[in-house]
Amino acid sequence: MLADPDDDPDAIKTVYGYKVVTADARADRLLNMPGGLTARAFHRPLPELRAAADTLYS
């Protein structure tokens, strides 16, 4: 994904001249789950994931 100014500077990489960020890093920022927690989201309880999704899409 193309990087946004709000993305974590440590997560931004340059690929073929474009500043990009991985989808999980973007999800971490949007869901306020620092530390790569979205990459391990399958370990989280379903109600907690639904609450995070409701927050993201509301």
Backbone torsions as a table, in degrees:
resi	resn	phi	psi	omega
1	MET	NA	145.9	174.4
2	LEU	-68.3	140.0	-175.3
3	ALA	-74.3	145.3	172.7
4	ASP	-99.5	157.9	176.5
5	PRO	-61.9	-24.0	-178.5
6	ASP	-83.5	-8.9	-179.4
7	ASP	-68.3	154.2	178.4
8	ASP	-62.5	123.2	-179.3
9	PRO	-57.9	-29.4	179.1
10	ASP	-72.1	-20.3	-178.5
11	ALA	-90.6	-12.0	-176.4
12	ILE	-83.8	131.0	177.7
13	LYS	-123.4	158.4	174.5
14	THR	-106.6	122.4	-179.2
15	VAL	-129.5	120.3	-178.5
16	TYR	51.7	35.9	177.1
17	GLY	86.2	-2.8	179.4
18	TYR	-104.5	141.2	174.3
19	LYS	-85.9	119.8	-175.2
20	VAL	-127.7	163.4	176.6
21	VAL	-139.7	147.9	179.7
22	THR	-73.4	156.4	-179.2
23	ALA	-62.6	-36.9	-179.5
24	ASP	-69.8	-32.6	176.1
25	ALA	-67.4	-38.5	177.0
26	ARG	-66.2	-42.1	178.9
27	ALA	-64.4	-38.4	176.6
28	ASP	-57.4	-43.4	-179.3
29	ARG	-68.6	-45.1	-176.6
30	LEU	-67.8	-33.1	-178.9
31	LEU	-94.9	2.4	-178.4
32	ASN	54.3	45.8	179.7
33	MET	-121.7	76.7	-176.6
34	PRO	-66.4	159.6	175.1
35	GLY	88.7	19.2	177.1
36	GLY	74.0	26.0	-177.4
37	LEU	-66.4	-29.9	180.0
38	THR	-67.2	-27.1	177.4
39	ALA	-67.0	-24.0	178.8
40	ARG	-110.1	24.2	-173.2
41	ALA	-63.2	-25.4	-178.5
42	PHE	-65.0	-13.4	176.3
43	HIS	-87.6	-9.3	-175.8
44	ARG	-85.3	148.5	178.0
45	PRO	-63.0	144.8	-177.0
46	LEU	-56.7	-45.3	178.8
47	PRO	-59.1	-35.1	178.9
48	GLU	-68.8	-38.3	176.6
49	LEU	-66.5	-39.9	178.3
50	ARG	-63.9	-40.5	178.4
51	ALA	-63.4	-39.8	178.2
52	ALA	-66.0	-40.9	178.9
53	ALA	-66.4	-40.4	177.1
54	ASP	-61.0	-39.9	178.6
55	THR	-64.5	-41.9	-178.0
56	LEU	-65.9	-43.0	-173.1
57	TYR	-98.1	10.7	178.4
58	SER	-102.6	NA	NA
